[in-house]
Amino acid sequence: MYRRLDSVHLVQTAAQLRRRIGERFPGSGLGSVATELETVTSEASSLADRIAQPNWLVRGFVFLGVLFIVGLLCTVAYQLRLQRGSQGWSDFLQGLEALVNDLIFAGLAVYFLVGLETRRKRKRVLTALHTLRSLAHIVDMHQLTKDPERLLAQGPRTESSPERTMTSFELNRYLDYASELLAIMGKIAALYVQDFDDAVALHAASDVQDLTVNLSRSIWQKIVILTRDEPATASADREGARGQSSSARAASP
């Protein structure tokens, strides 16, 4: 029961995470990424099911192709046998050499046909994994300016400094949501190859999982810093709130 990834639960988790981000940060870029990830998760579920099922159309084409090659080789071998009695050994050896060459090319053709289904599935998986890789980098871009140390910094702003309006709690939740998005991406990559035993696809899925883990690790370093400095940050937030309240009272008649 717990030895396989359940695509249904994965879709539900992605949908719930999208709702959580939308409720906490309405209209945010991270919420848009979560919406896109929910769509990708639904597509991944159907794609993983199709990859796990045999493609009977392709297999029928491969069977007919192999049958044609085998029949062609049998015809050539039969003709060579008939020529053996009417021609000398020299002509027979030349015909045998031609038959051996035909066998080699036929073997390559059969190998190509047999691997046709796997290559088609591999292409689809690699394309889907490329989408996950791009989404992971987009999530990383959204959290680049979310620096917890800037909550306590008193240095002057520049004209190009990003707006930092989040409190310590909001920043913690934002970073945690980003980490959860990356975790779901890693699970989707594993779902693609769960029933597809292909070395190239497995390697690509492992690369995506390594990418999401490394990006998530950098996010959790920020969360650790934020948690470590949370008392001081909370005090700074309260002082800022008092200052705003005092300014408002002073400005009121």
N, C-alpha and C positions, 0 to 999 in steps of 0.2 A: 504493500500500500504506500509506503514512504520510500520506495526505491526508485521512483520515477518522478520527473517533473510533471505536474498537472497543468496543462495549458489553460483550463477553465479557471483555476484558482489564480494563475498568473495574470489573466485578463482582469479578473475581479480586483486583484491587488493594484494593478495599474490604474483602473478606473477610480478606486477609492483614493489613491494618492493624488490623482488629478483633482478630485473634489476637495481634498484637504488643502492643497496648494491654492486652489481658487478661492476657498473660503477665507484662508489666512492672508493671502496676497492677491486680491482681485485685480485683474488686468495686468499682472506682472508678466515679464518675459519668460520666467521659469514656469508659469502656469501654461503658457502657450507651448512650451517644450513638453510639458506633461500631457497636454492634449494630443500632441503629435505622437508621443510615445504610446499612449493608449491605442491610437490607430495602428501603430506598428505592431503592438502586442497582439491585437486581433488578427492582423494579417499573418503574423508569425504562427499563430495557432493553426490557421487553415493551411499555411505552407508546410508546416511540420507534418501535418496529417497527410498531405499529398506526397511528400517526400517519402514517408514511411510506407505508402502503398505502392505496389508494382505498377509500372506503366505498361499495360497490356498492348497498347497500340505500337509502342516502340519495340516491345519484345516480339510482337508478331512480325514486324518489319525485319528485325534481326534474324528471326527464325527463317523467314523466306530467303533472306540474303545468304545465310549460311547453307541452306539447302541447295540454293542455286550454285554456290561455289563447289560444294561437295559433288553435285551432279556433273558439273563441268570437269572436275578432276577425274571422276569415274569414266567419263566419255573419252578423255585424253588417254587414260591408262588402257582402256579397251582397244582403242585404235593402235596404240603402241604394241599391244599383244598380237594384234592381227598382222602388223608389219614385221614381226619378229621372224615368221616363217618364210616370207617372201623376199627379205633383204638380208644383207650380211651383218656381221657383228658390229662393224663400224657404224653403219646407219642406226643400228639398235642402240648403241651406246650414246650416240648423239641425241636420239629421241629420249633416252633415259635421263640424260643431262637436262634436256628441256623440261621433262616432267618434274625433276627435282627443283628447278627454278620456279616452275609454276606452283609447286607445293609451298615454297618459301613465301611467295607473294600471296598465295591463298591464305597461309597462316597469318600474315600481317593483316589481310583484309578481315579475317574472322576476328582477330584481336580488336581491330577497330570497331567492328560492329557490336561485339559483345560489350565493350565499354561505352557504347553510345548512351545508354540510359544513365549510367553513373556520371558521365560528363555533363549531360543536360541538367541533372539534379545539382551537381556541384556548382555549375554556373549560377543557378538560381540562389543557392545558399550563399555563395560569395557575394552576390549583389546585395542580398539582404544584410549580410554582415557588414558590408561597406556602409549601408545606411545607419546601422547601429554605431559604427565607429564615428561617423559624422555627428550623430546626436550626442555622443559622449563628449566630443570636443566642444559642442555648443553649450552643454551644461557647464563645462569647465570655464568657458568664456563668461558665463553669467555670474560665476562666483569669484572671478579674479579681483574685482574691486571690493569684495566683501571682506575687508581686513579688520579683524577684531581689535588690533592694537590701535587703530585710528579712533576708536571710541574714547580713549583716554588721552589722545594726543592733543596738545595745545598749540601746535605749530600753525602758522598762517596758511590759509588756502590760496591756491592759484586760480587763474581764470579757467584752467582746464581740469581742475580737481573735480572728481565725481561727487554727486550729491550723496550724502550719507545721513539718512533720516531714520534709520532703524534703531530701535532700542536693543539692549543686550539680548532680551528674550526673543525678539523678532529675528535678529541676526542668527541666533542659535537655531531657531526653527528653519530659517531659510537654508542654512548650510546642511542641516539634517535632511531636509527634503531633497537637496541636490545629491546627497550621498545615497538616498533611497532610489532616486532615479537611475543612478549609475548601477546600483545593485540589480535593479530589474533588467537593465540592459545586459548585464552579465548572464542572468538567468535565461533571457531570450536566446542569447548566443548558444548556451548549452542545450536549449530546446531544439534548435535547428539540427544539431548533430546527435541528438539522443537516439534516433533510430536510423542514422545514416553513417555507416562505418566507412568513411573515406578519409584517407590520410591528409589530403590537402585541405578539406573542409574542417577536419578536426584541428589542424594546426592554425587555420585562420580563426576559428572560434576561440581557441586558447589565447591568441593574440588579443582579441577583443576583451576577453575576460581579464587578462593582465592589464590592459589599458584602463578598464573601469576600476580595477582594484587599486592601481597606482594613483589615479585621480581621486578616488575616494579617500585614500590614505592622506593625501595632501589636505583634503577638506577636513578630515578628522583632526589633523594637527591644529587647524584654526579653531575647531570646537574645543579642543583641550586648552588652548590659550584663553579662549573666551570663558571657559568654566573656571580656570585657575584664577582669572582676574575678575570673576563675576561680582564679588562684594564691592570691589572698587568701582567697577563699571556701573553697578546699580546705584552707588552713591553719587556718581557723576550724573547719571540720568535724573536722580531726584533733585540734585542741585540745579541742573538745567531746567527742570520743570518749575522749581521755586523761582528761578530767575525770570522765566517767562511769565509766571503768575504775578510777580512783583511789578514787572514792566507793564503788564496789562492794568493792574490796579493804579499804577502811577499815571498811566495815560487816560484813565477814565476820569470824568469830571467829578 
